[in-house]
Amino acid sequence: MNEETFNLSIRKFLKVVGVSSQREIEQAIARAMADGTIAGNEHLPVSVTLELAGVKLQARFEGEIQLE
């Protein structure tokens, strides 16, 4: 295994996930604010599940998105 290639590919994947996830969250919050589903002062639970089928990895990460 080439460690440098491995690490670069992980970083590239995580960058895509991070940027795409942020965009999706921002758009969902904007829609919810516009239609009155949320007021804009919530603390919203959030979770992500990471799956790497080739090595049977499944990991869940939890946190909170604070709007105020």
CHARMM internal coordinates of N, CA and C (Angstrom, degrees):
IC EDIT
DIST 1 N 1 CA 1.4457
DIST 1 CA 1 C 1.5287
ANGL 1 N 1 CA 1 C 108.93
DIST 1 C 2 N 1.3149
ANGL 1 CA 1 C 2 N 115.54
DIHE 1 N 1 CA 1 C 2 N 138.06
DIST 2 N 2 CA 1.4495
ANGL 1 C 2 N 2 CA 121.49
DIHE 1 CA 1 C 2 N 2 CA 176.63
DIST 2 CA 2 C 1.5314
ANGL 2 N 2 CA 2 C 108.12
DIHE 1 C 2 N 2 CA 2 C -93.22
DIST 2 C 3 N 1.3226
ANGL 2 CA 2 C 3 N 116.72
DIHE 2 N 2 CA 2 C 3 N 108.34
DIST 3 N 3 CA 1.4675
ANGL 2 C 3 N 3 CA 122.11
DIHE 2 CA 2 C 3 N 3 CA -176.07
DIST 3 CA 3 C 1.5265
ANGL 3 N 3 CA 3 C 112.47
DIHE 2 C 3 N 3 CA 3 C -58.82
DIST 3 C 4 N 1.3346
ANGL 3 CA 3 C 4 N 116.23
DIHE 3 N 3 CA 3 C 4 N -40.65
DIST 4 N 4 CA 1.4714
ANGL 3 C 4 N 4 CA 119.11
DIHE 3 CA 3 C 4 N 4 CA -178.34
DIST 4 CA 4 C 1.5317
ANGL 4 N 4 CA 4 C 110.92
DIHE 3 C 4 N 4 CA 4 C -65.35
DIST 4 C 5 N 1.3137
ANGL 4 CA 4 C 5 N 117.34
DIHE 4 N 4 CA 4 C 5 N -45.12
DIST 5 N 5 CA 1.4599
ANGL 4 C 5 N 5 CA 121.65
DIHE 4 CA 4 C 5 N 5 CA 177.70
DIST 5 CA 5 C 1.5231
ANGL 5 N 5 CA 5 C 110.50
DIHE 4 C 5 N 5 CA 5 C -61.60
DIST 5 C 6 N 1.3140
ANGL 5 CA 5 C 6 N 116.01
DIHE 5 N 5 CA 5 C 6 N -44.23
DIST 6 N 6 CA 1.4624
ANGL 5 C 6 N 6 CA 122.57
DIHE 5 CA 5 C 6 N 6 CA 179.11
DIST 6 CA 6 C 1.5268
ANGL 6 N 6 CA 6 C 110.79
DIHE 5 C 6 N 6 CA 6 C -58.71
DIST 6 C 7 N 1.3344
ANGL 6 CA 6 C 7 N 116.74
DIHE 6 N 6 CA 6 C 7 N -52.18
DIST 7 N 7 CA 1.4614
ANGL 6 C 7 N 7 CA 120.86
DIHE 6 CA 6 C 7 N 7 CA -178.24
DIST 7 CA 7 C 1.5293
ANGL 7 N 7 CA 7 C 112.10
DIHE 6 C 7 N 7 CA 7 C -64.31
DIST 7 C 8 N 1.3228
ANGL 7 CA 7 C 8 N 117.30
DIHE 7 N 7 CA 7 C 8 N -39.66
DIST 8 N 8 CA 1.4646
ANGL 7 C 8 N 8 CA 120.37
DIHE 7 CA 7 C 8 N 8 CA 178.19
DIST 8 CA 8 C 1.5232
ANGL 8 N 8 CA 8 C 111.56
DIHE 7 C 8 N 8 CA 8 C -64.28
DIST 8 C 9 N 1.3209
ANGL 8 CA 8 C 9 N 116.86
DIHE 8 N 8 CA 8 C 9 N -39.85
DIST 9 N 9 CA 1.4648
ANGL 8 C 9 N 9 CA 119.46
DIHE 8 CA 8 C 9 N 9 CA -179.70
DIST 9 CA 9 C 1.5251
ANGL 9 N 9 CA 9 C 111.41
DIHE 8 C 9 N 9 CA 9 C -69.07
DIST 9 C 10 N 1.3261
ANGL 9 CA 9 C 10 N 117.15
DIHE 9 N 9 CA 9 C 10 N -35.93
DIST 10 N 10 CA 1.4742
ANGL 9 C 10 N 10 CA 120.10
DIHE 9 CA 9 C 10 N 10 CA 175.27
DIST 10 CA 10 C 1.5216
ANGL 10 N 10 CA 10 C 109.85
DIHE 9 C 10 N 10 CA 10 C -63.36
DIST 10 C 11 N 1.3295
ANGL 10 CA 10 C 11 N 117.33
DIHE 10 N 10 CA 10 C 11 N -48.18
DIST 11 N 11 CA 1.4662
ANGL 10 C 11 N 11 CA 121.05
DIHE 10 CA 10 C 11 N 11 CA -179.46
DIST 11 CA 11 C 1.5260
ANGL 11 N 11 CA 11 C 111.53
DIHE 10 C 11 N 11 CA 11 C -60.78
DIST 11 C 12 N 1.3273
ANGL 11 CA 11 C 12 N 116.52
DIHE 11 N 11 CA 11 C 12 N -40.65
DIST 12 N 12 CA 1.4653
ANGL 11 C 12 N 12 CA 120.87
DIHE 11 CA 11 C 12 N 12 CA 179.11
DIST 12 CA 12 C 1.5299
ANGL 12 N 12 CA 12 C 110.20
DIHE 11 C 12 N 12 CA 12 C -62.94
DIST 12 C 13 N 1.3138
ANGL 12 CA 12 C 13 N 117.20
DIHE 12 N 12 CA 12 C 13 N -45.11
DIST 13 N 13 CA 1.4542
ANGL 12 C 13 N 13 CA 121.54
DIHE 12 CA 12 C 13 N 13 CA 178.71
DIST 13 CA 13 C 1.5322
ANGL 13 N 13 CA 13 C 110.86
DIHE 12 C 13 N 13 CA 13 C -62.26
DIST 13 C 14 N 1.3334
ANGL 13 CA 13 C 14 N 117.03
DIHE 13 N 13 CA 13 C 14 N -46.11
DIST 14 N 14 CA 1.4583
ANGL 13 C 14 N 14 CA 120.64
DIHE 13 CA 13 C 14 N 14 CA -178.87
DIST 14 CA 14 C 1.5253
ANGL 14 N 14 CA 14 C 112.08
DIHE 13 C 14 N 14 CA 14 C -65.25
DIST 14 C 15 N 1.3099
ANGL 14 CA 14 C 15 N 117.99
DIHE 14 N 14 CA 14 C 15 N -33.17
DIST 15 N 15 CA 1.4602
ANGL 14 C 15 N 15 CA 121.27
DIHE 14 CA 14 C 15 N 15 CA 176.80
DIST 15 CA 15 C 1.5229
ANGL 15 N 15 CA 15 C 109.96
DIHE 14 C 15 N 15 CA 15 C -64.99
DIST 15 C 16 N 1.3332
ANGL 15 CA 15 C 16 N 116.93
DIHE 15 N 15 CA 15 C 16 N -45.44
DIST 16 N 16 CA 1.4674
ANGL 15 C 16 N 16 CA 121.20
DIHE 15 CA 15 C 16 N 16 CA 178.14
DIST 16 CA 16 C 1.5239
ANGL 16 N 16 CA 16 C 109.83
DIHE 15 C 16 N 16 CA 16 C -60.78
DIST 16 C 17 N 1.3252
ANGL 16 CA 16 C 17 N 116.74
DIHE 16 N 16 CA 16 C 17 N -45.75
DIST 17 N 17 CA 1.4705
ANGL 16 C 17 N 17 CA 121.00
DIHE 16 CA 16 C 17 N 17 CA 179.64
DIST 17 CA 17 C 1.5246
ANGL 17 N 17 CA 17 C 110.73
DIHE 16 C 17 N 17 CA 17 C -61.59
DIST 17 C 18 N 1.3249
ANGL 17 CA 17 C 18 N 116.36
DIHE 17 N 17 CA 17 C 18 N -45.72
DIST 18 N 18 CA 1.4626
ANGL 17 C 18 N 18 CA 120.29
DIHE 17 CA 17 C 18 N 18 CA -177.99
DIST 18 CA 18 C 1.5125
ANGL 18 N 18 CA 18 C 112.75
DIHE 17 C 18 N 18 CA 18 C -62.74
DIST 18 C 19 N 1.3236
ANGL 18 CA 18 C 19 N 117.14
DIHE 18 N 18 CA 18 C 19 N -49.72
DIST 19 N 19 CA 1.4639
ANGL 18 C 19 N 19 CA 121.62
DIHE 18 CA 18 C 19 N 19 CA -178.55
DIST 19 CA 19 C 1.5291
ANGL 19 N 19 CA 19 C 110.60
DIHE 18 C 19 N 19 CA 19 C -65.36
DIST 19 C 20 N 1.3147
ANGL 19 CA 19 C 20 N 116.87
DIHE 19 N 19 CA 19 C 20 N -45.92
DIST 20 N 20 CA 1.4674
ANGL 19 C 20 N 20 CA 120.80
DIHE 19 CA 19 C 20 N 20 CA -178.85
DIST 20 CA 20 C 1.5243
ANGL 20 N 20 CA 20 C 111.50
DIHE 19 C 20 N 20 CA 20 C -66.09
DIST 20 C 21 N 1.3162
ANGL 20 CA 20 C 21 N 116.91
DIHE 20 N 20 CA 20 C 21 N -40.93
DIST 21 N 21 CA 1.4646
ANGL 20 C 21 N 21 CA 120.94
DIHE 20 CA 20 C 21 N 21 CA 179.36
DIST 21 CA 21 C 1.5174
ANGL 21 N 21 CA 21 C 111.24
DIHE 20 C 21 N 21 CA 21 C -64.07
DIST 21 C 22 N 1.3202
ANGL 21 CA 21 C 22 N 116.89
DIHE 21 N 21 CA 21 C 22 N -43.15
DIST 22 N 22 CA 1.4544
ANGL 21 C 22 N 22 CA 120.16
DIHE 21 CA 21 C 22 N 22 CA 179.31
DIST 22 CA 22 C 1.5324
ANGL 22 N 22 CA 22 C 110.48
DIHE 21 C 22 N 22 CA 22 C -60.89
DIST 22 C 23 N 1.3159
ANGL 22 CA 22 C 23 N 116.90
DIHE 22 N 22 CA 22 C 23 N -45.01
DIST 23 N 23 CA 1.4599
ANGL 22 C 23 N 23 CA 121.45
DIHE 22 CA 22 C 23 N 23 CA 179.56
DIST 23 CA 23 C 1.5295
ANGL 23 N 23 CA 23 C 110.92
DIHE 22 C 23 N 23 CA 23 C -60.68
DIST 23 C 24 N 1.3227
ANGL 23 CA 23 C 24 N 116.93
DIHE 23 N 23 CA 23 C 24 N -45.28
DIST 24 N 24 CA 1.4707
ANGL 23 C 24 N 24 CA 121.07
DIHE 23 CA 23 C 24 N 24 CA 179.96
DIST 24 CA 24 C 1.5264
ANGL 24 N 24 CA 24 C 111.20
DIHE 23 C 24 N 24 CA 24 C -62.73
DIST 24 C 25 N 1.3266
ANGL 24 CA 24 C 25 N 116.85
DIHE 24 N 24 CA 24 C 25 N -43.03
DIST 25 N 25 CA 1.4710
ANGL 24 C 25 N 25 CA 120.77
DIHE 24 CA 24 C 25 N 25 CA 179.52
DIST 25 CA 25 C 1.5195
ANGL 25 N 25 CA 25 C 110.19
DIHE 24 C 25 N 25 CA 25 C -64.28
DIST 25 C 26 N 1.3297
ANGL 25 CA 25 C 26 N 117.46
DIHE 25 N 25 CA 25 C 26 N -46.42
DIST 26 N 26 CA 1.4634
ANGL 25 C 26 N 26 CA 121.02
DIHE 25 CA 25 C 26 N 26 CA -179.85
DIST 26 CA 26 C 1.5291
ANGL 26 N 26 CA 26 C 111.09
DIHE 25 C 26 N 26 CA 26 C -59.54
DIST 26 C 27 N 1.3188
ANGL 26 CA 26 C 27 N 117.57
DIHE 26 N 26 CA 26 C 27 N -43.55
DIST 27 N 27 CA 1.4634
ANGL 26 C 27 N 27 CA 120.94
DIHE 26 CA 26 C 27 N 27 CA 179.74
DIST 27 CA 27 C 1.5284
ANGL 27 N 27 CA 27 C 111.70
DIHE 26 C 27 N 27 CA 27 C -66.51
DIST 27 C 28 N 1.3251
ANGL 27 CA 27 C 28 N 117.07
DIHE 27 N 27 CA 27 C 28 N -40.73
DIST 28 N 28 CA 1.4691
ANGL 27 C 28 N 28 CA 120.41
DIHE 27 CA 27 C 28 N 28 CA 179.25
DIST 28 CA 28 C 1.5247
ANGL 28 N 28 CA 28 C 111.17
DIHE 27 C 28 N 28 CA 28 C -65.22
DIST 28 C 29 N 1.3209
ANGL 28 CA 28 C 29 N 116.95
DIHE 28 N 28 CA 28 C 29 N -40.46
DIST 29 N 29 CA 1.4640
ANGL 28 C 29 N 29 CA 120.84
DIHE 28 CA 28 C 29 N 29 CA 178.45
DIST 29 CA 29 C 1.5225
ANGL 29 N 29 CA 29 C 110.04
DIHE 28 C 29 N 29 CA 29 C -65.72
DIST 29 C 30 N 1.3161
ANGL 29 CA 29 C 30 N 117.27
DIHE 29 N 29 CA 29 C 30 N -43.68
DIST 30 N 30 CA 1.4641
ANGL 29 C 30 N 30 CA 120.96
DIHE 29 CA 29 C 30 N 30 CA 179.19
DIST 30 CA 30 C 1.5331
ANGL 30 N 30 CA 30 C 110.94
DIHE 29 C 30 N 30 CA 30 C -60.44
DIST 30 C 31 N 1.3353
ANGL 30 CA 30 C 31 N 117.35
DIHE 30 N 30 CA 30 C 31 N -42.98
DIST 31 N 31 CA 1.4689
ANGL 30 C 31 N 31 CA 120.72
DIHE 30 CA 30 C 31 N 31 CA 178.21
DIST 31 CA 31 C 1.5252
ANGL 31 N 31 CA 31 C 110.82
DIHE 30 C 31 N 31 CA 31 C -63.99
DIST 31 C 32 N 1.3246
ANGL 31 CA 31 C 32 N 116.31
DIHE 31 N 31 CA 31 C 32 N -44.36
DIST 32 N 32 CA 1.4699
ANGL 31 C 32 N 32 CA 120.35
DIHE 31 CA 31 C 32 N 32 CA -178.94
DIST 32 CA 32 C 1.5234
ANGL 32 N 32 CA 32 C 111.23
DIHE 31 C 32 N 32 CA 32 C -65.26
DIST 32 C 33 N 1.3212
ANGL 32 CA 32 C 33 N 117.51
DIHE 32 N 32 CA 32 C 33 N -36.84
DIST 33 N 33 CA 1.4687
ANGL 32 C 33 N 33 CA 120.88
DIHE 32 CA 32 C 33 N 33 CA 176.70
DIST 33 CA 33 C 1.5314
ANGL 33 N 33 CA 33 C 109.62
DIHE 32 C 33 N 33 CA 33 C -67.02
DIST 33 C 34 N 1.3193
ANGL 33 CA 33 C 34 N 116.91
DIHE 33 N 33 CA 33 C 34 N -43.21
DIST 34 N 34 CA 1.4630
ANGL 33 C 34 N 34 CA 121.31
DIHE 33 CA 33 C 34 N 34 CA -177.83
DIST 34 CA 34 C 1.5225
ANGL 34 N 34 CA 34 C 112.68
DIHE 33 C 34 N 34 CA 34 C -64.53
DIST 34 C 35 N 1.3314
ANGL 34 CA 34 C 35 N 117.04
DIHE 34 N 34 CA 34 C 35 N -37.71
DIST 35 N 35 CA 1.4741
ANGL 34 C 35 N 35 CA 118.60
DIHE 34 CA 34 C 35 N 35 CA -178.23
DIST 35 CA 35 C 1.5330
ANGL 35 N 35 CA 35 C 112.91
DIHE 34 C 35 N 35 CA 35 C -93.93
DIST 35 C 36 N 1.3262
ANGL 35 CA 35 C 36 N 116.69
DIHE 35 N 35 CA 35 C 36 N 3.94
DIST 36 N 36 CA 1.4664
ANGL 35 C 36 N 36 CA 120.42
DIHE 35 CA 35 C 36 N 36 CA 174.99
DIST 36 CA 36 C 1.5141
ANGL 36 N 36 CA 36 C 115.53
DIHE 35 C 36 N 36 CA 36 C 81.33
DIST 36 C 37 N 1.3131
ANGL 36 CA 36 C 37 N 116.78
DIHE 36 N 36 CA 36 C 37 N 9.47
DIST 37 N 37 CA 1.4699
ANGL 36 C 37 N 37 CA 120.13
DIHE 36 CA 36 C 37 N 37 CA 178.81
DIST 37 CA 37 C 1.5219
ANGL 37 N 37 CA 37 C 111.26
DIHE 36 C 37 N 37 CA 37 C -64.81
DIST 37 C 38 N 1.3141
ANGL 37 CA 37 C 38 N 116.29
DIHE 37 N 37 CA 37 C 38 N -35.68
DIST 38 N 38 CA 1.4623
ANGL 37 C 38 N 38 CA 121.27
DIHE 37 CA 37 C 38 N 38 CA 177.00
DIST 38 CA 38 C 1.5286
ANGL 38 N 38 CA 38 C 108.87
DIHE 37 C 38 N 38 CA 38 C -128.07
DIST 38 C 39 N 1.3296
ANGL 38 CA 38 C 39 N 115.94
DIHE 38 N 38 CA 38 C 39 N 156.90
DIST 39 N 39 CA 1.4581
ANGL 38 C 39 N 39 CA 121.16
DIHE 38 CA 38 C 39 N 39 CA -177.60
DIST 39 CA 39 C 1.5283
ANGL 39 N 39 CA 39 C 112.50
DIHE 38 C 39 N 39 CA 39 C -91.29
DIST 39 C 40 N 1.3366
ANGL 39 CA 39 C 40 N 116.61
DIHE 39 N 39 CA 39 C 40 N -24.45
DIST 40 N 40 CA 1.4575
ANGL 39 C 40 N 40 CA 119.66
DIHE 39 CA 39 C 40 N 40 CA -179.46
DIST 40 CA 40 C 1.5096
ANGL 40 N 40 CA 40 C 113.95
DIHE 39 C 40 N 40 CA 40 C 107.47
DIST 40 C 41 N 1.3251
ANGL 40 CA 40 C 41 N 116.71
DIHE 40 N 40 CA 40 C 41 N 4.91
DIST 41 N 41 CA 1.4653
ANGL 40 C 41 N 41 CA 119.97
DIHE 40 CA 40 C 41 N 41 CA 178.17
DIST 41 CA 41 C 1.5321
ANGL 41 N 41 CA 41 C 112.17
DIHE 40 C 41 N 41 CA 41 C -120.32
DIST 41 C 42 N 1.3206
ANGL 41 CA 41 C 42 N 116.12
DIHE 41 N 41 CA 41 C 42 N 13.17
DIST 42 N 42 CA 1.4571
ANGL 41 C 42 N 42 CA 121.70
DIHE 41 CA 41 C 42 N 42 CA -175.87
DIST 42 CA 42 C 1.5293
ANGL 42 N 42 CA 42 C 112.98
DIHE 41 C 42 N 42 CA 42 C -76.48
DIST 42 C 43 N 1.3209
ANGL 42 CA 42 C 43 N 112.92
DIHE 42 N 42 CA 42 C 43 N 161.52
DIST 43 N 43 CA 1.4652
ANGL 42 C 43 N 43 CA 123.66
DIHE 42 CA 42 C 43 N 43 CA 166.51
DIST 43 CA 43 C 1.5270
ANGL 43 N 43 CA 43 C 103.53
DIHE 42 C 43 N 43 CA 43 C -116.30
DIST 43 C 44 N 1.3165
ANGL 43 CA 43 C 44 N 116.49
DIHE 43 N 43 CA 43 C 44 N 112.58
DIST 44 N 44 CA 1.4625
ANGL 43 C 44 N 44 CA 120.90
DIHE 43 CA 43 C 44 N 44 CA -172.52
DIST 44 CA 44 C 1.5221
ANGL 44 N 44 CA 44 C 111.54
DIHE 43 C 44 N 44 CA 44 C -106.93
DIST 44 C 45 N 1.3365
ANGL 44 CA 44 C 45 N 117.43
DIHE 44 N 44 CA 44 C 45 N 126.66
DIST 45 N 45 CA 1.4624
ANGL 44 C 45 N 45 CA 119.21
DIHE 44 CA 44 C 45 N 45 CA 176.04
DIST 45 CA 45 C 1.5252
ANGL 45 N 45 CA 45 C 109.85
DIHE 44 C 45 N 45 CA 45 C -66.48
DIST 45 C 46 N 1.3198
ANGL 45 CA 45 C 46 N 115.37
DIHE 45 N 45 CA 45 C 46 N 144.74
DIST 46 N 46 CA 1.4605
ANGL 45 C 46 N 46 CA 121.06
DIHE 45 CA 45 C 46 N 46 CA -179.82
DIST 46 CA 46 C 1.5260
ANGL 46 N 46 CA 46 C 108.67
DIHE 45 C 46 N 46 CA 46 C -140.14
DIST 46 C 47 N 1.3286
ANGL 46 CA 46 C 47 N 115.76
DIHE 46 N 46 CA 46 C 47 N 147.40
DIST 47 N 47 CA 1.4648
ANGL 46 C 47 N 47 CA 119.48
DIHE 46 CA 46 C 47 N 47 CA 177.02
DIST 47 CA 47 C 1.5248
ANGL 47 N 47 CA 47 C 109.33
DIHE 46 C 47 N 47 CA 47 C -144.85
DIST 47 C 48 N 1.3157
ANGL 47 CA 47 C 48 N 114.13
DIHE 47 N 47 CA 47 C 48 N 155.55
DIST 48 N 48 CA 1.4623
ANGL 47 C 48 N 48 CA 122.14
DIHE 47 CA 47 C 48 N 48 CA 177.11
DIST 48 CA 48 C 1.5195
ANGL 48 N 48 CA 48 C 106.91
DIHE 47 C 48 N 48 CA 48 C -136.58
DIST 48 C 49 N 1.3086
ANGL 48 CA 48 C 49 N 116.15
DIHE 48 N 48 CA 48 C 49 N 138.05
DIST 49 N 49 CA 1.4500
ANGL 48 C 49 N 49 CA 121.08
DIHE 48 CA 48 C 49 N 49 CA 174.38
DIST 49 CA 49 C 1.5214
ANGL 49 N 49 CA 49 C 108.62
DIHE 48 C 49 N 49 CA 49 C -113.23
DIST 49 C 50 N 1.3078
ANGL 49 CA 49 C 50 N 115.55
DIHE 49 N 49 CA 49 C 50 N 124.01
DIST 50 N 50 CA 1.4658
ANGL 49 C 50 N 50 CA 122.71
DIHE 49 CA 49 C 50 N 50 CA 178.83
DIST 50 CA 50 C 1.5206
ANGL 50 N 50 CA 50 C 107.81
DIHE 49 C 50 N 50 CA 50 C -100.86
DIST 50 C 51 N 1.3179
ANGL 50 CA 50 C 51 N 115.99
DIHE 50 N 50 CA 50 C 51 N 127.66
DIST 51 N 51 CA 1.4598
ANGL 50 C 51 N 51 CA 119.98
DIHE 50 CA 50 C 51 N 51 CA -179.99
DIST 51 CA 51 C 1.5169
ANGL 51 N 51 CA 51 C 109.74
DIHE 50 C 51 N 51 CA 51 C -128.44
DIST 51 C 52 N 1.2943
ANGL 51 CA 51 C 52 N 116.05
DIHE 51 N 51 CA 51 C 52 N 129.50
DIST 52 N 52 CA 1.4699
ANGL 51 C 52 N 52 CA 122.95
DIHE 51 CA 51 C 52 N 52 CA 175.00
DIST 52 CA 52 C 1.5293
ANGL 52 N 52 CA 52 C 105.77
DIHE 51 C 52 N 52 CA 52 C -126.76
DIST 52 C 53 N 1.3171
ANGL 52 CA 52 C 53 N 114.75
DIHE 52 N 52 CA 52 C 53 N 89.50
DIST 53 N 53 CA 1.4641
ANGL 52 C 53 N 53 CA 121.45
DIHE 52 CA 52 C 53 N 53 CA -170.24
DIST 53 CA 53 C 1.5238
ANGL 53 N 53 CA 53 C 113.79
DIHE 52 C 53 N 53 CA 53 C -58.24
DIST 53 C 54 N 1.3267
ANGL 53 CA 53 C 54 N 116.92
DIHE 53 N 53 CA 53 C 54 N -36.01
DIST 54 N 54 CA 1.4622
ANGL 53 C 54 N 54 CA 120.57
DIHE 53 CA 53 C 54 N 54 CA -176.23
DIST 54 CA 54 C 1.5167
ANGL 54 N 54 CA 54 C 114.41
DIHE 53 C 54 N 54 CA 54 C -60.07
DIST 54 C 55 N 1.3348
ANGL 54 CA 54 C 55 N 116.93
DIHE 54 N 54 CA 54 C 55 N -24.69
DIST 55 N 55 CA 1.4690
ANGL 54 C 55 N 55 CA 120.71
DIHE 54 CA 54 C 55 N 55 CA 179.23
DIST 55 CA 55 C 1.5297
ANGL 55 N 55 CA 55 C 111.31
DIHE 54 C 55 N 55 CA 55 C -123.31
DIST 55 C 56 N 1.3307
ANGL 55 CA 55 C 56 N 115.33
DIHE 55 N 55 CA 55 C 56 N 15.38
DIST 56 N 56 CA 1.4646
ANGL 55 C 56 N 56 CA 122.46
DIHE 55 CA 55 C 56 N 56 CA 176.36
DIST 56 CA 56 C 1.5324
ANGL 56 N 56 CA 56 C 112.22
DIHE 55 C 56 N 56 CA 56 C 56.37
DIST 56 C 57 N 1.3252
ANGL 56 CA 56 C 57 N 115.55
DIHE 56 N 56 CA 56 C 57 N 42.41
DIST 57 N 57 CA 1.4641
ANGL 56 C 57 N 57 CA 121.09
DIHE 56 CA 56 C 57 N 57 CA 175.83
DIST 57 CA 57 C 1.5161
ANGL 57 N 57 CA 57 C 108.76
DIHE 56 C 57 N 57 CA 57 C -95.30
DIST 57 C 58 N 1.3054
ANGL 57 CA 57 C 58 N 115.25
DIHE 57 N 57 CA 57 C 58 N 131.32
DIST 58 N 58 CA 1.4579
ANGL 57 C 58 N 58 CA 121.50
DIHE 57 CA 57 C 58 N 58 CA 170.71
DIST 58 CA 58 C 1.5255
ANGL 58 N 58 CA 58 C 106.29
DIHE 57 C 58 N 58 CA 58 C -143.27
DIST 58 C 59 N 1.3281
ANGL 58 CA 58 C 59 N 116.17
DIHE 58 N 58 CA 58 C 59 N 114.44
DIST 59 N 59 CA 1.4622
ANGL 58 C 59 N 59 CA 121.33
DIHE 58 CA 58 C 59 N 59 CA -177.31
DIST 59 CA 59 C 1.5172
ANGL 59 N 59 CA 59 C 108.91
DIHE 58 C 59 N 59 CA 59 C -129.62
DIST 59 C 60 N 1.3162
ANGL 59 CA 59 C 60 N 116.05
DIHE 59 N 59 CA 59 C 60 N 135.61
DIST 60 N 60 CA 1.4663
ANGL 59 C 60 N 60 CA 122.03
DIHE 59 CA 59 C 60 N 60 CA -179.78
DIST 60 CA 60 C 1.5296
ANGL 60 N 60 CA 60 C 108.50
DIHE 59 C 60 N 60 CA 60 C -109.60
DIST 60 C 61 N 1.3235
ANGL 60 CA 60 C 61 N 115.30
DIHE 60 N 60 CA 60 C 61 N 134.79
DIST 61 N 61 CA 1.4642
ANGL 60 C 61 N 61 CA 122.15
DIHE 60 CA 60 C 61 N 61 CA 177.95
DIST 61 CA 61 C 1.5255
ANGL 61 N 61 CA 61 C 107.44
DIHE 60 C 61 N 61 CA 61 C -121.63
DIST 61 C 62 N 1.3308
ANGL 61 CA 61 C 62 N 116.25
DIHE 61 N 61 CA 61 C 62 N 134.86
DIST 62 N 62 CA 1.4563
ANGL 61 C 62 N 62 CA 121.04
DIHE 61 CA 61 C 62 N 62 CA -177.65
DIST 62 CA 62 C 1.5142
ANGL 62 N 62 CA 62 C 110.28
DIHE 61 C 62 N 62 CA 62 C -124.59
DIST 62 C 63 N 1.3143
ANGL 62 CA 62 C 63 N 114.88
DIHE 62 N 62 CA 62 C 63 N 151.52
DIST 63 N 63 CA 1.4547
ANGL 62 C 63 N 63 CA 120.46
DIHE 62 CA 62 C 63 N 63 CA 178.54
DIST 63 CA 63 C 1.5111
ANGL 63 N 63 CA 63 C 110.14
DIHE 62 C 63 N 63 CA 63 C -164.19
DIST 63 C 64 N 1.3217
ANGL 63 CA 63 C 64 N 114.84
DIHE 63 N 63 CA 63 C 64 N -156.84
DIST 64 N 64 CA 1.4565
ANGL 63 C 64 N 64 CA 120.70
DIHE 63 CA 63 C 64 N 64 CA -176.97
DIST 64 CA 64 C 1.5301
ANGL 64 N 64 CA 64 C 109.08
DIHE 63 C 64 N 64 CA 64 C -146.64
DIST 64 C 65 N 1.3239
ANGL 64 CA 64 C 65 N 115.12
DIHE 64 N 64 CA 64 C 65 N 136.92
DIST 65 N 65 CA 1.4643
ANGL 64 C 65 N 65 CA 121.77
DIHE 64 CA 64 C 65 N 65 CA 173.93
DIST 65 CA 65 C 1.5199
ANGL 65 N 65 CA 65 C 106.30
DIHE 64 C 65 N 65 CA 65 C -102.36
DIST 65 C 66 N 1.3315
ANGL 65 CA 65 C 66 N 116.03
DIHE 65 N 65 CA 65 C 66 N 119.67
DIST 66 N 66 CA 1.4662
ANGL 65 C 66 N 66 CA 120.70
DIHE 65 CA 65 C 66 N 66 CA -179.83
DIST 66 CA 66 C 1.5219
ANGL 66 N 66 CA 66 C 108.92
DIHE 65 C 66 N 66 CA 66 C -101.41
DIST 66 C 67 N 1.3092
ANGL 66 CA 66 C 67 N 116.29
DIHE 66 N 66 CA 66 C 67 N 129.43
DIST 67 N 67 CA 1.4551
ANGL 66 C 67 N 67 CA 120.61
DIHE 66 CA 66 C 67 N 67 CA -179.92
DIST 67 CA 67 C 1.5153
ANGL 67 N 67 CA 67 C 112.75
DIHE 66 C 67 N 67 CA 67 C -94.89
DIST 67 C 68 N 1.2996
ANGL 67 CA 67 C 68 N 117.13
DIHE 67 N 67 CA 67 C 68 N -16.92
DIST 68 N 68 CA 1.4603
ANGL 67 C 68 N 68 CA 121.06
DIHE 67 CA 67 C 68 N 68 CA 178.24
DIST 68 CA 68 C 1.5070
ANGL 68 N 68 CA 68 C 110.24
DIHE 67 C 68 N 68 CA 68 C -147.20
END
COOR INIT
IC SEED 1 N 1 CA 1 C
IC BUILD
